[in-house]
Amino acid sequence: MAVPLFDTSGPLEPLREDLRAAVARVLDSERYILGPEVAAFEAEFADYCGVRNAVGVANGTEALTIALRALGVGPGDEVVVPSFTFYASAEAIPPTGATPVFCDIDPDTYCVTAETVRAALTPRTKAVIAVHLFGNVAPVAQIEALGVPVLEDAAQAAGSTSAEGRPGALGIAATFSFFPSKNLGAFGDGGMITTMDREVAERVRLLRFHGSRDKVSYEQVGYNSRLDEIQAAILRVQLPHLDEFADGRRRAGRHYQEAGLGELVKLPVPVAGASPAWHLYVIGDSQVAKAEAALRAADIGCKAYYRTPVHRQEAMRQWGEGVDLPATEYAAQTHLAIPMSPLLRREQADEVVAALRGEG
Ligand SMILES: Cc1ncc(COP(=O)(O)O)c(C=O)c1O
């Protein structure tokens, strides 16, 4: 039995009629940019996260750049960011004029910790990007206790929870991606910035719209970075089901545990107090090439997402040279994402485990 790495269409099957109706509603409205669907989705998403403000933008990468600028990050500043993450977490920093400073992770949770962040702090540190990697929830309060503002990169963590609240409500601001394969996925690109701080939200609103309030006078050099009405309408259909999708992802994690996966490889470890809605289910194995070959031979989807950590990517050379991040290097060499979706069944988990046991 083939098991795909993702199943993006299965969970949406029961929502197809509602999704069609939402698209038709936008078509009939003839409002395509910054209209009632975006406004309603912003309010609903803010409510879901437990924050006062949510502002839709074009994607999760621009969400980070815009949020950093709204927090006052600019030339001469440093922003601490993990290197074991999707490239965009760091790529979003240089466009603000600030410098990325790479920090290490906890090899069990794949997230930054107060200790790994502390090692990267300098008097020029203006903010920390805490990535909630793979759906885990980085310890934001502990990092903020160091005295630095935390921007959450929650692109992979919609639906996760923590003892302090949901991603999106933990730091000074947070960013989300609605890339189609994400836990809450649009039918194209989309992103969101959430914050408790009304002034930060206002600066974000200005920056996403050319630095203008009225398209007549321009206060800032901003961006054309907006969430489309059609994507907002599609996301509004899915948001009420996000918790159920998230529960499915947690259940899939339990299927793997009950199938005995932990006897074969290292399982991902939730951060203390977190209940991750696993976006990717990432195992660790010192003989990962063998595991990868066994899964592929059994027609089971798997992928190493970050074999070359961000600080060693060519484009990051000027900021990454000489940086030593042992846990990042180890995770980069040993991680492997295996199938994960809200609908992953126990038989599929058994299939994955059998393949890794060499019985595939
Ligand atoms: C951790 C992380 N940060 C940022 C992004 C950027 O989001 P987008 O692709 O919407 O620009 C992504 C996903 O693609 C991501 O996984």
The ligand as an SDF file (V2000), in Angstrom:
LIG
                    3D

 16 16  0  0  0  0  0  0  0  0999 V2000
    8.8580   28.0700    8.7600 C   0  0  0  0  0  0  0  0  0  0  0  0
    8.4090   28.8110    7.5410 C   0  0  0  0  0  0  0  0  0  0  0  0
    8.5800   30.1430    7.4850 N   0  0  0  0  0  0  0  0  0  0  0  0
    8.1630   30.8570    6.4300 C   0  0  0  0  0  0  0  0  0  0  0  0
    7.5500   30.2670    5.3530 C   0  0  0  0  0  0  0  0  0  0  0  0
    7.1890   31.1160    4.1830 C   0  0  0  0  0  0  0  0  0  0  0  0
    5.8610   31.0610    3.8210 O   0  0  0  0  0  0  0  0  0  0  0  0
    5.4050   31.3260    2.3100 P   0  0  0  0  0  0  0  0  0  0  0  0
    5.7730   30.1350    1.5020 O   0  0  0  0  0  0  0  0  0  0  0  0
    3.9290   31.5210    2.4130 O   0  0  0  0  0  0  0  0  0  0  0  0
    6.0980   32.5660    1.8360 O   0  0  0  0  0  0  0  0  0  0  0  0
    7.3280   28.8770    5.3800 C   0  0  0  0  0  0  0  0  0  0  0  0
    6.6260   28.1300    4.3210 C   0  0  0  0  0  0  0  0  0  0  0  0
    6.7020   28.1110    3.1990 O   0  0  0  0  0  0  0  0  0  0  0  0
    7.7950   28.1270    6.4780 C   0  0  0  0  0  0  0  0  0  0  0  0
    7.6320   26.8060    6.5360 O   0  0  0  0  0  0  0  0  0  0  0  0
  1  2  1  0
  2  3  1  0
  2 15  2  0
  3  4  2  0
  4  5  1  0
  5  6  1  0
  5 12  2  0
  6  7  1  0
  7  8  1  0
  8  9  2  0
  8 10  1  0
  8 11  1  0
 12 13  1  0
 12 15  1  0
 13 14  2  0
 15 16  1  0
M  END
$$$$
